[in-house]
Amino acid sequence: MAIKGKGRTRPRPPARAPRRAPVAPPTPFLRRRWVQLVVAFLLGLGLAWFLVWVTNGIRSSREASRHSEEQVEQRRALGAYKALVDAEVGKVGTLGPPGLPPTLAPELTSALDAIASGEATTETARTLAALADRLEASAEAIADHGLADAIRDKGLSLGEANAITNSQERLAAALRGYAEAARLAALAARGSGEAEALLRRAKAIEELARDALADGWNEYGLGLAAAGLAPGAAETPGAGVPGLP
């Protein structure tokens, strides 16, 4: 009896397709390494810029505050000097328009003309002597003012400081020159035997004093400009540096 099915081969099942390897989902854009590095770099750059901006702002604010304080100190120091010069010039002359030197000792000029024409009197001599005393006193008042100490460490440039201190020396020298010319003219007015020579010398010294006054007044204007002031100019209420009357 034959064995049923012996020698038969079972049909093989069809071959299966190969399994696909699992595919990882794409990394989100913001989680990619290079994106994170770029973002970190940009954030660091922005933070550095912000810190620089804040630092510069603080520095600028401090510099502005310091400059404002220096302006107040400059105006106070130079304002005191200006008040002194205006007062002393007013005692022996008259202030001119801003930018022009004042007119000093006008009576000296008229007295020199009177002496030259032979019309001088004893009263002329007394007037000249009194004028010389006033001129000398004004010269000493300006020369004795502690200007160098007042402007020290007030933020003035070297040129501004030199201009204002030079003005002090030259204005005082001009006043002394006018005083000497007045004394010589007083001697000439008294009828001294050397009246003619004294008159010539007095005129020469007056001319030198006038030149010194012009130079000193120019330096004076340059120095005052550092604080926003002008020679002989009246102050405008509310103008200038805040915090000062």
MOWO-V373049 format. One record per residue. N is the residue number from 1. D_FIRST is the distance of its C-alpha to the first C-alpha in Angstrom with 1 decimal. Layout:
BEGIN
n->N d_first->D_FIRST
n->N d_first->D_FIRST
END
This chain:
BEGIN
n->1 d_first->0.0
n->2 d_first->3.7
n->3 d_first->6.5
n->4 d_first->8.8
n->5 d_first->12.1
n->6 d_first->11.7
n->7 d_first->14.5
n->8 d_first->16.5
n->9 d_first->20.1
n->10 d_first->21.8
n->11 d_first->25.0
n->12 d_first->28.1
n->13 d_first->30.8
n->14 d_first->34.0
n->15 d_first->36.5
n->16 d_first->39.2
n->17 d_first->42.8
n->18 d_first->44.7
n->19 d_first->46.6
n->20 d_first->50.3
n->21 d_first->52.6
n->22 d_first->54.8
n->23 d_first->58.1
n->24 d_first->61.2
n->25 d_first->63.6
n->26 d_first->66.9
n->27 d_first->69.7
n->28 d_first->72.4
n->29 d_first->75.5
n->30 d_first->77.9
n->31 d_first->75.5
n->32 d_first->75.2
n->33 d_first->76.9
n->34 d_first->79.2
n->35 d_first->80.3
n->36 d_first->81.2
n->37 d_first->83.2
n->38 d_first->85.1
n->39 d_first->85.8
n->40 d_first->87.0
n->41 d_first->89.2
n->42 d_first->90.7
n->43 d_first->91.3
n->44 d_first->93.0
n->45 d_first->95.1
n->46 d_first->96.2
n->47 d_first->97.0
n->48 d_first->99.1
n->49 d_first->100.9
n->50 d_first->101.6
n->51 d_first->103.0
n->52 d_first->105.2
n->53 d_first->106.4
n->54 d_first->107.2
n->55 d_first->109.0
n->56 d_first->111.0
n->57 d_first->111.9
n->58 d_first->113.2
n->59 d_first->115.1
n->60 d_first->116.6
n->61 d_first->117.7
n->62 d_first->119.3
n->63 d_first->121.0
n->64 d_first->122.3
n->65 d_first->123.6
n->66 d_first->125.3
n->67 d_first->126.9
n->68 d_first->128.1
n->69 d_first->129.7
n->70 d_first->131.3
n->71 d_first->132.8
n->72 d_first->134.3
n->73 d_first->135.8
n->74 d_first->137.0
n->75 d_first->138.7
n->76 d_first->140.3
n->77 d_first->141.7
n->78 d_first->142.8
n->79 d_first->144.0
n->80 d_first->146.4
n->81 d_first->147.7
n->82 d_first->148.2
n->83 d_first->150.1
n->84 d_first->152.4
n->85 d_first->153.1
n->86 d_first->153.7
n->87 d_first->156.1
n->88 d_first->158.0
n->89 d_first->158.3
n->90 d_first->159.5
n->91 d_first->162.4
n->92 d_first->163.7
n->93 d_first->162.5
n->94 d_first->160.2
n->95 d_first->156.5
n->96 d_first->155.6
n->97 d_first->152.7
n->98 d_first->149.3
n->99 d_first->148.9
n->100 d_first->152.6
n->101 d_first->154.7
n->102 d_first->157.2
n->103 d_first->161.0
n->104 d_first->162.6
n->105 d_first->166.3
n->106 d_first->167.7
n->107 d_first->171.1
n->108 d_first->171.1
n->109 d_first->171.0
n->110 d_first->173.8
n->111 d_first->175.8
n->112 d_first->175.4
n->113 d_first->176.7
n->114 d_first->179.7
n->115 d_first->180.5
n->116 d_first->180.3
n->117 d_first->182.7
n->118 d_first->185.1
n->119 d_first->184.4
n->120 d_first->182.9
n->121 d_first->184.5
n->122 d_first->184.3
n->123 d_first->181.9
n->124 d_first->179.7
n->125 d_first->179.6
n->126 d_first->178.8
n->127 d_first->176.0
n->128 d_first->174.5
n->129 d_first->174.7
n->130 d_first->172.9
n->131 d_first->170.3
n->132 d_first->169.7
n->133 d_first->169.2
n->134 d_first->166.6
n->135 d_first->164.8
n->136 d_first->164.7
n->137 d_first->163.4
n->138 d_first->160.6
n->139 d_first->159.7
n->140 d_first->159.4
n->141 d_first->157.4
n->142 d_first->154.8
n->143 d_first->154.8
n->144 d_first->154.4
n->145 d_first->151.3
n->146 d_first->148.3
n->147 d_first->146.2
n->148 d_first->144.2
n->149 d_first->143.0
n->150 d_first->142.3
n->151 d_first->140.0
n->152 d_first->138.2
n->153 d_first->134.4
n->154 d_first->134.6
n->155 d_first->132.2
n->156 d_first->134.9
n->157 d_first->134.2
n->158 d_first->136.5
n->159 d_first->138.2
n->160 d_first->138.8
n->161 d_first->140.1
n->162 d_first->142.4
n->163 d_first->143.7
n->164 d_first->144.7
n->165 d_first->146.2
n->166 d_first->148.1
n->167 d_first->149.5
n->168 d_first->150.9
n->169 d_first->152.8
n->170 d_first->154.1
n->171 d_first->155.1
n->172 d_first->157.1
n->173 d_first->158.7
n->174 d_first->159.6
n->175 d_first->161.3
n->176 d_first->163.2
n->177 d_first->164.3
n->178 d_first->165.7
n->179 d_first->167.4
n->180 d_first->169.0
n->181 d_first->170.2
n->182 d_first->171.7
n->183 d_first->173.6
n->184 d_first->175.0
n->185 d_first->176.0
n->186 d_first->177.7
n->187 d_first->179.8
n->188 d_first->180.7
n->189 d_first->181.6
n->190 d_first->184.1
n->191 d_first->186.1
n->192 d_first->185.3
n->193 d_first->187.0
n->194 d_first->183.6
n->195 d_first->182.5
n->196 d_first->181.5
n->197 d_first->179.3
n->198 d_first->177.8
n->199 d_first->177.0
n->200 d_first->175.3
n->201 d_first->173.2
n->202 d_first->172.3
n->203 d_first->171.1
n->204 d_first->169.0
n->205 d_first->167.4
n->206 d_first->166.7
n->207 d_first->164.9
n->208 d_first->162.7
n->209 d_first->162.0
n->210 d_first->161.0
n->211 d_first->158.5
n->212 d_first->157.1
n->213 d_first->156.7
n->214 d_first->154.8
n->215 d_first->152.4
n->216 d_first->152.0
n->217 d_first->151.3
n->218 d_first->148.6
n->219 d_first->146.9
n->220 d_first->147.3
n->221 d_first->145.5
n->222 d_first->142.6
n->223 d_first->142.2
n->224 d_first->142.4
n->225 d_first->139.8
n->226 d_first->137.2
n->227 d_first->137.5
n->228 d_first->138.0
n->229 d_first->141.8
n->230 d_first->144.6
n->231 d_first->148.2
n->232 d_first->150.6
n->233 d_first->148.0
n->234 d_first->147.9
n->235 d_first->144.6
n->236 d_first->142.7
n->237 d_first->141.8
n->238 d_first->138.1
n->239 d_first->137.5
n->240 d_first->136.3
n->241 d_first->134.0
n->242 d_first->132.6
n->243 d_first->133.9
n->244 d_first->137.4
n->245 d_first->140.3
END
